[in-house]
């Protein structure tokens, strides 16, 4: 079966996690349902009222968040056989601290380049990468500014499938603060996101949405109708129609708190390599369970199953062991080791 390809415009390597890509099946309905020809006046009025209320909520949410959304432009000099040239890229971010701290995707600022931030009021600032998250496609950048409008961070755990959401970003790197709407299509998705160079990163626990997420939108906010940021737009399915993915904001909150407390993003680690156990993996390896994580070594001697001297080694974990839960949280297709660890602080 041909694997789905996801574009997150990310160009670095992610180490230590082995997993499969999300495969999405789409079923086209063969018929058209024809609605009744007659509608009562009350039905029309109710439909109009609900539509107007939703439109009003979307407008208010956009007005609340848009002043905090920024465009990020990268510029770097590239040498080639045909001479030197300047290469530019674009992404999106949003202000989380009034003193110029901005959240975006790690893949937006993964290269050695000069970064410029354009705020919603048209001002331009030089930006520096402040910190990157080892467990997520998250980075924090800093500009020298004061009294910037900040976003309100919501609760992504409260999201429901079918709930209306709004994506805001620098669409195609040209259209600043473009707004698209859609719904939460699914929660807890896992994908392998990669760029055109073949590098890839396993992303887990994502929000799936049909709100259009275009190149340049990466790092922008996914917003609920209350005007709260509930996700960070990160990837699109190039083969799917209107299939986008966002990092739940709750998985980024601990990283942001870590940076604010210490000036860096510190994440807990186990020091293991593993594969997620499915029914197929269980059958192939004659395992007694159909969920959890199987501790395995990599393909080369420098990829041990358990890092010597690491937390897992000290706890007595060894190659071939199966981890079924962490702190009473079961490990399954919706709760991977990585997604569980994101909720904890080191120590």
N, C-alpha and C positions, 0 to 999 in steps of 0.2 A: 504493500500500500504506500502510495506517495505521501510523504510527511507534509504536514501543514507548515508553511513558512510565515513567521511573524516578524514584522519590522519594528524594532524599537529604536532604530538609529543609534545603536549602542555598539561600541567598537573595542571593548576590553575583554579579557578572559576572566571567567568566574571559576574559582577552584574549589575542590573539595566536595562537590555535590554531583551525584549521578542520577539522572532522571529522564523521563520521557516527555515528549511534547504533547500538548493537548490536541486531540483530534476532534474536530467539531463536525457533526453530521447535520445537514440541512435537508428538511423534507418539504417539498413543494406540494401544496394542496392542488388536487386536480380539478376542483370545481369552484364555482363562485356562489356565495350565499347571497341571495337577493333579499333585501330588506322589504318589509311591508310597504305598500304604496301609500297607505294613509297614516298620518301621525296626528295625535291629539294636540290641541293647543298647549295643554299642560306639559306634554312631552317636549315640545319645541322650547318652551320657556325654561324648563329644567336644564335641557342641554345647553342652551345659550348661557344660562347663569353659571353653570359649572365651567364652561369653556372660558368665559370672561374672567372668572375667579382664578383659574389656572394661569391664563395669560398675564393677569395682573401680578400674580405671585412670581412668575418667571421674570417679569420686568423689574420688580423690586429686588429680587435676588441678584440679578445682573448689575443693577445700579449700586448695590451694596458691595459687591466683590470686585468689579472691574477696576476701580481706582487702585487696587492693590496688585493687579496683574501686570507683569513686566515682560518685555521681549528681551531675549538674550542673544547677542550676535557674537560669533567667534570668528577670529581672523588669524590665519597663520600662513607663513611663507613655505612653499613646497618646491623642492628641486626635482626636475625631471630631465629626461634626455633632450627635451625641446626647450630647456631653459627654466628659469625660476618664474613662479606665478603665485598670486595670492588666492588662497582658498577660504571661502567663508561658509559658515553654517549658522543655523538659527534654531532657537528653542524658546521655551516659555518658563516663567517662574512666578512665584507670588510672595509678597512681603509678609514675614511672620514676626518681625520685630521692627519697631519704628526707627531704630538706628541703622537700618539698612541690611538686616539679615534676610536672606531670600532662600526659599526652598525650590528645588528643581530636580530633574533626573540626573543621576550620575553619568549616564551616557551623553548628556548634553554638554558636559564640561570634562570629558574624559581625555581630551587631547591637550598637548602642550600648545596653547594658543593664547591670544589676547582676547579677553572677554569684555564686551560692552553691554550695559543694561540700559534699556530705554523704558522709562516709566510712562504711565498713562497720561501724564500731563506734558509729555513731550521732552522731558529733560534726559540728558545722556550722562552716564557715569561709567568710569572704569571699574571693573569688578575683579575680585580675587576669589579663588576657591578656598573656602574656610575649612570644610571637612567633607569626607565621603563615607558612606555607610557600607561596611563589608558584607552585610546580609541583605541589602536591598538596593534597588535602582534609585537611590536617593543621594543628593548632594546639597550642601549648604554653601552659598556664595555670599560675599559681603561687598557692599558699596559704601562709600563715605557720604552718608546723608543723614538727615534728622527729620523727625516728625512725619515720617511716611505713613500713609494709611495701611493698616494691617488687616489681614483676614481673620475671620472667626473660625476656629477649628472645631468641626462637629464630631459626631460619634458614628464611625463607620459600622460599628457592631449593631447599630439600630436600623441599618438599611434593610429594606425588604425588596424581594424580587417584584418587579412591576412598578416600583417607585420612580417618579419622575426625577431626572437629574439633568444638569447643565454642564457642558464643557466649554471652557473659555481658553483661548490661546492665540498664538501668533501663526495662524494657518498658512502653510506653505512658505513660511518665513517672510511673507509679504503683507499679510492682512492682520494687523495688530488687533487684539481683543475681539477676535471673531467668536461669535456665540452659536453653539449648536445645542439641541435638546434631544433627549431620548429617555429611555427607562433603564433601570437596573435589570439586565437580562439574566444574570446568574451571579452567585457568590462563590468564593473559594476556588476559582479556576487556577490551573497550573499550565504554564506555557514555557517553551524554550524560545527566547527572543534573540534575534541576531541581526547583524548588519550585512552589507554586501561583501565584506571581506571574509565571511564564513565564521567569524567569532560568534560565540553564543553565550547566553546566560539563562539559567533556570530561574524563573520567577514563579512564586507560589502564593496562594491565598488571594488572588486578584479579584477585583470587581470586573465583571463583563458588562458592557453597555453597548447600546446601538446608537448612542449620541456620536456624531461624526468626530473622529479624532484624526487630524491630518498631519502630514510632516510639518514640523515647526510647532505643533501643539504640545509636544513632549515636555513634561514638567509643569504644565498648566493645571489649574484646579478643576476637579469635578465637584460640582456644587449641588446641594439640595435646595428645595424651594424656600427654605428659611434663610438662604444666603450663607450657609455654612459649608466650608470645604470638607468633603467626606472622602476625597481621593485625589491622587496625583496621576494624571494621564501619562501613560508610559509606552503603550504598544498598540499596533493595529495588525489585523490579519489581512495580508495583501491579497489573499485568495478569497476572502469572505466579503460579503456585502454588509457594510455598517457593523463590523465587529471590532470593538475596541476594548482595551483593558486599562485599569487604573489600580495603583497601589492604595489599599485602604489607609486612610489617614491615621487610624489608630496604630498601625504598625510603624509609622514614622514618628509618632509622638515621643516614644522612649528615646529615639536617636536625637531628636531635637532637644529633649530635656538633658540628655547626656552632654551635648555640646554646650548648652547654656551653663551647665554646672562646672564643666572642666575644660572647655575650649576644644574638645575633641569628641568624636563619636566612638564610644567604647561599647562593644557587644560581647555577650557571653559566648563561649565556644566549648565544644566537647572534645575536639581533637580526634574526629573519626571520619572515615569515608564510608558511605552506605548507599544502599539502593532501597527505594520504597517497595514494600512487599505488596504484590497484587495476587490474585488467584493464579495467574499465569506464572509469576515468579515463584510462588509457593509450590506449584506443581513441578516446575523445572528443577527446583532445589530440594524437593521432598521435605518441605517445611510443615510444621504442625499448625501454623497459623496463617491467616489470609490477609493480615494487616500488621503494620509495624515497620521497622527498619532493620535490614540485614547488614551487619558490619562486614565490609569487603575491602580487599586491597585493590589498588589500581593496577594498570598494565605494566608498570615499570617498578624497579626496586625502590625508587625514591618516592613511591606513593603507597606507604604502609596503610593498613586498615585502621590502625590506632597510632596516633602521634606519640612517640616516646616522651614520657614526662608530662603529658597533657592531662587534663581533668579526667578523661575517660580511662586512660592508662592507670591513673592513681586509684580509680574506682574499681579496677580489676576487669574492665571490659576488654575483650579480645576478639580477634577475627572469627567470624562465624556466629557470634552472639546475635541475638535478636532483641531489639529494644521495642517494647510494646507501649510504653507510656513514660511521660516525664511529669513529675509532680502531680500524679493522678489524672493527667490529661492523656487520653488514649491517642496514639499515633495512627492515623488512617488517611484515606485519600483527601479528606478535607482539613486535616490537621497534621502537617508534616513537622519534622524536627525543627526546620528553619523557622516556620511560622510560629511555633511555640516559643522558641528561644527569643524571637523578636520582642516578646512581651516582658522579658526579664532584663535586669541590670547585671553587670559582671559582679562576681563575688558571692 
